[in-house]
Structures are given as structure tokens and as C-alpha cells.
């Protein structure tokens, strides 16, 4: 078997040993005679999978019993509407930082539900960046404040989180558990699973129990965070297989060691950025101080060369390097599970491509 180097922004590369473990468990999970996808979510076997996944994630994020970890179908985009439905009541205002494509989508969903203050706006800035500390204009007494830690399309990452004075919510879909963070500074953080956590189809939501309890009780039951908190994400049938893969991925992170993983992430990104910075041929699309370690974005001198670069890379087993359709260019998404050997292959190809076409 020959595996491609998968640079996709999501669904993205998963740890090989997690895939191999899942392959073994697919038909017969630990001698039960059935797959995780077949067993009852009320049974003891699945419950052990479910609880271990939650416990390992909480351990990795440093969360205590004041927090709940919820598995919500629909991915991060579902959270864009679910958050204001729960927490943006009549007569209230929510603060949103407009930092790029994904934070803008979240902002628009909130505007359809209630009053929104745009606390900072750098969505259309080129080179891409994140707001500086003194750009944020927070509303005293806001219902909550919403930010995005990493914009996958622009390749910009928020390196320092603001102090808002109101409950802080963060979309961490593309850089959760990729670097050292104090997760307790938030009232809620969430991530679509398909980048650093597992398969697509659900969001992992970490929320303070007291904050969840503030949510609206007049919206449908399955849209209330308290439903997931009070029922441990088992009010209805959860996405069992996705949760199983999530749990296996969290065990992989723990086995790797967070410090080792964070260091490797920095080293992987630095290798690519060093080629970009040492070249007059490639041009990074995010300001250096905001460059993402998860999504490295750059341009070539012409769109024709970009198309040629992507085609030749694909022929060498480097998949999904095409930038997002809204911005073009080239993007290498190098999430936690992406191997260093793939980065080395890309760096060698970048140097050779420049030599032949520069």
C-alpha cells in the first residue's frame, strides 16, 4: 500500500496507527463480535469508549469537572447558529471578531438571530492577518464574544487571545491541540472534528456547565447545549464511530506527548516558511507574525505556474495542495497527524520546482 501525502484542509490526514487500529476493530471490536457502528450506544462497551474519549480530551486540555465535553452532529458550521440561538437573547448584543472567511460565516449567522457588534475587522486585509490587541472594541456587558483562533483559508493564526470582559467563545476547528494554550480562559471552545480530532460529521464542544445552563430554553431540545451537557451527549444516538476515532486520536496525542507534538508542528511549518522566505519565487500570503502552523499558504509568480506546481506535486503523491477556491494559490495543511516526511518531500519539490521555473 502506498499512502499519499494528504495536504487537505479537511477532511484531513489521520494518524496512521489510529487508522490501523480502527481497521482491526471495524468488524469485531475487542472480541464483542460486532463493530462500534453496530453496538448499542446504551451498552457498557460503547459507554466505556465514550467516557474514555471525553476523559482523555479533558486531560489534554486541562479541564476540570466544571466543564462538559459534547459531541454535536453537524460540524463547526452548525455551531455558528447554535451559539447565538442559545446565548444571544432579546435586548442583548454579542461581539464578533471578523478575521476571515470562517469567522465571517459565524458572524452572519449571529446577525440573523440578534444584535451583533463587529469588535474588529480584518477579513479582507491582504496579506492576511489577525487583529492586534488594540483593535478590538468590546461591548461592556456583551452576552458573549466570539473569535476564531485559526483561519484555514487565509493561513492566519491568532497567537494571543484577547481579554474581553464577557464570556469568550472560540472556534478552534483547525488548530485545536496543536500548540500550548490555556483552555480555561474560555467559556466555550469548539472544533469541527475533521482536521485535528477525527472524522467529519461532528463538532467537539467544550463548555463550562454554568455557561451552558444560561442558554435559551425556548429553542428546540436538540439545539440546546444543556441537552448535551445533562445527557452526556447521549440524549439521542450519537455519532458513535466518529467518537471512537476521536478517542483513538486523543490517545495518540497523549502517547506522542503534547510537548513533542507542539515542537514537531513548529518544525514542520518552519521548514516550509524557510523555503518561502528564502525565495524570490514564492510569496507567503499571511503576515509573518500571524502565520499559521497548520495551514501554510503562498503564491507563485503566475496562476499558470501554480496550476503546474499543483499538478506536478500530485503526480509525486502530494495531494490537495490547491488553495481554497475563494483565494487561489497553494495551501499545505499540515495538521497534527501530518508526517514530517511529507513536509520534507514538499520542501524538496518546492526547491526543485523553483530551480526549473524560477
C-alpha positions, 0 to 999 in steps of 0.5 A: 500500500502506498499512502499519499501525502494528504495536504487537505484542509479537511477532511484531513490526514489521520494518524496512521496507527489510529487508522490501523487500529480502527481497521482491526476493530471495524468488524469485531471490536475487542472480541464483542463480535460486532463493530462500534457502528453496530453496538448499542450506544446504551451498552457498557462497551460503547459507554466505556469508549465514550467516557474514555474519549471525553476523559482523555480530551479533558486531560489534554486540555486541562479541564476540570469537572466544571466543564462538559465535553459534547459531541454535536452532529453537524460540524463547526458550521452548525455551531455558528447558529447554535451559539447565538440561538442559545446565548444571544437573547432579546435586548442583548448584543454579542461581539464578533471578531471578523478575521476571515472567511470562517469567522465571517460565516459565524458572524452572519449567522449571529446577525440573523438571530440578534444584535451583533457588534463587529469588535474588529475587522480584518477579513479582507486585509491582504496579506492576511492577518489577525487583529492586534490587541488594540483593535478590538472594541468590546461591548461592556456587558456583551452576552458573549464574544466570539473569535476564531483562533485559526483561519484555514483559508487565509493561513492566519493564526491568532497567537494571543487571545484577547481579554474581553470582559464577557464570556469568550467563545472560540472556534478552534476547528483547525488548530485545536491541540496543536500548540500550548494554550490555556483552555480555561480562559474560555467559556466555550471552545469548539472544533469541527472534528475533521482536521485535528480530532477525527472524522467529519460529521461532528463538532467537539464542544467544550463548555463550562456547565454554568455557561451552558445552563444560561442558554435559551430554553425556548429553542428546540431540545436538540439545539440546546447545549444543556441537552448535551451537557445533562445527557452526556451527549447521549440524549439521542444516538450519537455519532458513535464511530466518529467518537471512537476515532476521536478517542483513538486520536486523543490517545495518540496525542497523549502517547506522542506527548503534547510537548513533542507534538507542539515542537514537531508542528513548529518544525514542520511549518518552519521548514516550509516558511524557510523555503518561502522566505528564502525565495524570490519565487514564492510569496507567503500570503499571511503576515509573518507574525500571524502565520499559521502552523497548520495551514501554510499558504503562498503564491507563485509568480503566475496562476499558470505556474501554480496550476503546474506546481499543483499538478506536478506535486500530485503526480509525486503523491502530494495531494490537495495542495490547491488553495481554497477556491475563494483565494487561489494559490497553494495551501499545505495543511499540515495538521497534527497527524501530518508526517514530517516526511511529507513536509520534507518531500514538499520542501524538496519539490518546492526547491526543485520546482523553483530551480526549473521555473524560477 
